[in-house]
């Protein structure tokens, strides 16, 4: 249970509140029967997206609006797209992650507050904020050299690298992200397994091979360190804990008709 809660917390970020919407698996079966298959049709675009991943959501939304206008929320599209990205196994990409059912029935929010976005913890925050970071989900995906600059070249006063980096790993990182190089260049967050959903990210963290500082700091706290190690020492299932956690996370702060609606376009209010 402690492992499950940790995974939940570190993929939860600063999502707060209590579930109000009546979520259930198959919410759209009658009102928009093809909703989930339409979202799944865009899964070939998931694998190598950075922030451009927003386009995938917008494209799926546009298709759904043409079939079932005003029915499927952007919040539900995001939840379904996350599920499909984890479990991709087709001709376009293979994540081999666990398949799980998504509860749907969310409404979209009516407020967008830039101050809430500004409060999100960045990669340089201390270990207590790590409980709210998405470290567990770093098993797939990429990051930009922009987020590596301080860790590789300005970690200490006067310059220098983060000493938690395994010395054998440092040349690889600096070669990919040289000082003064292209900060938009991307590299896998999970060394050696960036396109596959597995617990290699946790092994990398244990071995000083974490790409991101936020991941590396999971070994700084006795509680998180013990939980990370437990996946290798007790046979605990990382996949099972991830599924339980992400389903629970999907119930946090959901909107219903009293405080939300269905957006026509995900990037703007109606």
Residue pairs with C-beta under 8 A, 6 or more apart in sequence:
2 223
2 227
3 227
3 230
3 231
3 236
3 241
4 241
4 244
4 245
5 245
6 131
6 223
6 224
6 227
7 136
7 238
7 241
7 242
7 244
7 245
8 244
8 245
8 246
8 248
8 249
9 131
9 132
10 130
10 131
10 132
10 133
10 134
10 135
10 136
10 218
11 134
11 135
11 136
11 137
11 242
11 245
11 246
11 249
12 132
12 249
12 252
13 120
13 121
13 132
13 133
13 134
14 116
14 119
14 120
14 121
14 132
15 249
15 252
15 253
16 252
16 253
17 252
17 253
18 252
18 253
19 251
19 252
19 253
19 254
20 254
20 255
20 256
20 258
20 259
21 105
21 106
21 107
21 254
21 255
21 256
21 260
22 105
22 256
23 103
23 104
23 105
23 106
23 250
23 251
23 254
24 103
24 104
24 105
25 101
25 102
25 103
25 104
26 104
27 76
27 103
27 104
27 105
28 35
28 36
28 68
28 71
28 72
28 76
28 104
31 68
31 71
32 64
32 67
32 68
32 71
32 72
34 67
34 68
35 64
35 68
35 71
35 72
35 76
35 80
35 104
36 80
36 102
38 60
38 63
38 64
38 67
39 60
39 64
39 77
39 80
39 81
39 84
40 80
40 84
41 60
41 63
42 56
42 59
42 60
42 81
43 81
43 84
43 85
43 88
43 90
43 92
43 93
44 90
44 91
44 92
44 93
45 53
45 55
45 56
45 59
46 53
46 56
46 81
46 84
46 85
46 88
46 93
47 85
47 88
47 92
47 93
47 95
47 195
48 142
49 55
49 56
50 142
50 144
50 186
54 266
54 267
56 81
57 74
57 77
57 78
57 81
57 266
58 265
58 266
58 267
60 77
60 81
61 72
61 74
61 77
61 263
61 265
61 266
64 71
64 72
64 77
65 264
69 264
70 262
70 264
71 262
72 262
73 106
73 107
73 108
73 260
73 262
73 263
74 108
74 263
74 266
75 106
75 107
75 108
75 109
75 254
75 255
75 260
76 102
76 104
76 105
76 106
77 266
79 102
79 103
79 104
79 106
79 250
80 102
80 104
82 246
83 99
83 100
83 102
85 95
85 140
86 95
86 97
86 98
86 100
86 140
86 197
87 95
87 96
87 97
87 98
87 99
87 100
87 197
88 94
88 95
88 97
89 95
89 96
93 195
94 195
94 196
95 140
95 195
95 196
95 197
96 196
96 197
96 198
97 139
97 140
97 197
97 239
97 242
98 197
98 239
98 240
98 242
98 243
100 243
100 246
100 247
102 247
102 250
103 247
103 250
103 251
106 254
106 255
106 260
107 254
107 255
107 256
107 257
107 259
107 260
107 261
107 262
108 255
108 260
108 261
108 262
108 263
108 266
109 255
109 259
109 260
110 255
110 259
110 260
110 261
110 269
112 269
121 129
121 132
121 133
123 147
123 151
123 212
123 213
123 214
124 150
124 213
125 133
125 214
126 217
127 217
127 218
127 220
127 221
127 224
130 214
130 217
130 218
130 221
130 224
131 224
133 214
135 201
135 212
135 214
135 215
135 218
136 201
136 238
136 242
136 245
138 189
138 190
138 201
138 211
138 212
138 215
139 189
139 190
139 193
139 196
139 197
139 198
139 199
139 200
139 201
140 189
140 190
140 194
140 195
140 196
140 197
141 188
141 189
141 190
141 194
142 186
142 187
142 188
142 189
142 194
143 186
143 187
143 189
143 211
143 212
144 183
144 184
144 185
144 186
145 176
145 177
145 181
145 182
145 183
145 184
145 185
145 186
145 187
146 183
146 184
147 212
148 173
148 177
148 187
148 211
149 177
149 179
149 183
151 161
151 162
151 165
151 212
151 213
152 161
152 162
152 170
152 173
152 174
152 177
152 179
153 159
153 160
153 161
153 179
154 160
155 161
155 162
155 163
161 170
162 213
162 216
164 208
164 210
164 213
164 216
164 217
164 219
165 173
165 208
165 210
165 216
166 207
166 208
166 209
169 191
169 208
169 209
172 191
173 187
173 211
176 185
176 187
177 183
177 185
177 187
187 211
188 194
188 195
188 211
189 201
189 211
189 212
189 215
190 200
190 201
190 204
190 211
191 200
191 204
191 209
191 211
192 200
192 204
193 200
193 201
197 239
198 238
199 231
199 232
199 238
201 210
201 215
202 228
202 231
202 232
202 238
203 209
203 232
204 210
204 211
204 215
205 215
205 216
205 218
205 219
205 228
206 219
206 228
206 229
206 232
208 216
210 216
218 224
218 225
218 228
219 225
219 228
230 236
231 238
261 270
263 269
263 270
264 270
